């Protein structure tokens, strides 16, 4: 069984439902104040019989279908949780928090062991529901909840196209990529 559940701002549920109806059958639910709450509310609307859940951010609108299938295939292969990742290419510094112009470097982090995480993140349905139920502190992604629960999270290669579109420069790049395709 396949289903699409979208968490949208409460005031926009009808508009999102109307926008998506011509594209695919979709269930639209009111999201929460934070991402984690929105995912929990969407999980509650997943129909019975769904065994694999992919959690995706709308901000990653250019994610190629091949990446989505790669994540789903890895969960189907037996991994309880799977995330797409890219190697970190910048040098990363750990700093002592302070005003940005006055932060002090504490050290350089070995980027060879760092990965930038993307979506969709894939999970066995039961694993993600249990991780959300056990969550004590909010985290920035669902894989973090599964990690806290003590389960392994597998990685598949991500895609540069699955960039997060959150800043004005990201939008300019995304528009340029769409014109190239």
Secondary structure, 3 states (H helix, E strand, C coil): CCCCEEEECHHHHHHHHHHHHCCCCCEEEECCCCHHHHHHHHHHCCCCCCCEEEECCCCCCCCCHHHHHHHHHHHHCCCCEEEEEEECCCCEEEEECCCHHHCEEEEEECHHHCEEECCCEEEEHHHHHHHHHHCCCCCCCHHHHHHHCCCCCEEEECCHHHCCCCCHHHHHHHHHHHHHC
